[in-house]
Structure formats: structure tokens, C-alpha cells
Amino acid sequence: MPINPIHQLISQYGEWGQHPVYTTDRWKSAINKDLTRKAYWVWVEDQNQIELDAAEDAMYSRDVSYECDI
């Protein structure tokens, strides 16, 4: 059975720790700007997923204007 990603984050950084990129200060800023109401580790997992989705989109979208059929 796969480990829940949030449990994996907590296991890696500690329940009261923080992610090195998605820090608690960034999370608090998102809360203050009313961009999220999620718990910290749920928000971190969402940020990770957003980053992974963007990387996947970039990998599959490419400029094909230089290609031609011969």
C-alpha cells in the first residue's frame, strides 16, 4: 500500500517542521491573502502537485513550428 504523500512529508520533515521551499511563512502569506484555508501540509502537497503538473505540461508542450512534413 503506497504511503500517503502528506504522511510522507511529515515523516521527512517532522510534524512541526517545514518544507524547504514551501515554508510556513509562504503558507501564512497565502492565508493572509485569502489564497488558501488549507492546513499547512495539505497546502505543501498541493504546491508540490502544481509544480509537478507544470513540469509535465512543459515537457509535453513543445514548439513544433520548425517541423515540416516532407
C-alpha positions as CSV (number, residue, x, y, z in Angstrom):
1,M,0.0,0.0,0.0
2,P,1.5,3.4,-1.0
3,I,2.3,5.9,1.6
4,N,0.0,9.0,1.7
5,P,2.1,11.9,0.3
6,I,1.2,14.1,3.3
7,H,2.3,11.4,5.7
8,Q,5.5,11.1,3.7
9,L,6.1,14.9,4.0
10,I,5.5,14.8,7.8
11,S,7.8,11.8,8.1
12,Q,10.5,13.5,6.1
13,Y,10.4,17.0,7.7
14,G,8.6,16.3,11.1
15,E,5.1,17.3,12.1
16,W,6.3,20.7,13.3
17,G,9.0,21.1,10.7
18,Q,8.6,22.8,7.3
19,H,9.3,22.1,3.7
20,P,12.5,23.9,2.5
21,V,10.7,25.6,-0.5
22,Y,7.1,25.9,0.7
23,T,7.9,27.3,4.1
24,T,5.4,28.2,6.8
25,D,6.0,31.9,6.1
26,R,4.8,31.4,2.5
27,W,1.8,29.4,3.7
28,K,0.9,32.1,6.2
29,S,1.2,34.7,3.4
30,A,-1.1,32.7,1.3
31,I,-3.6,32.5,4.2
32,N,-3.3,36.3,4.8
33,K,-4.0,36.9,1.1
34,D,-7.0,34.6,1.3
35,L,-5.5,32.3,-1.3
36,T,-5.9,29.2,0.9
37,R,-7.6,27.9,4.0
38,K,-5.9,24.6,3.9
39,A,-3.8,23.0,6.7
40,Y,0.0,23.5,6.2
41,W,1.0,20.0,5.0
42,V,-2.1,19.8,2.7
43,W,-1.1,23.1,1.2
44,V,2.5,21.9,0.7
45,E,1.3,18.8,-1.1
46,D,-0.9,20.9,-3.3
47,Q,2.1,23.2,-4.2
48,N,4.2,20.1,-5.0
49,Q,1.4,18.8,-7.3
50,I,1.1,22.2,-9.0
51,E,4.8,22.2,-9.7
52,L,4.8,18.6,-11.0
53,D,1.8,19.4,-13.3
54,A,3.6,22.5,-14.6
55,A,6.7,20.5,-15.3
56,E,4.7,17.8,-17.1
57,D,2.9,20.3,-19.2
58,A,6.2,21.9,-20.2
59,M,7.6,18.5,-21.1
60,Y,4.7,17.7,-23.4
61,S,4.2,21.1,-24.9
62,R,6.8,22.0,-27.4
63,D,7.2,24.4,-30.3
64,V,6.6,22.5,-33.5
65,S,6.7,25.5,-35.8
66,Y,10.1,24.4,-37.1
67,E,8.8,20.9,-38.1
68,C,7.5,20.2,-41.6
69,D,6.2,17.1,-43.4
70,I,8.4,16.0,-46.3
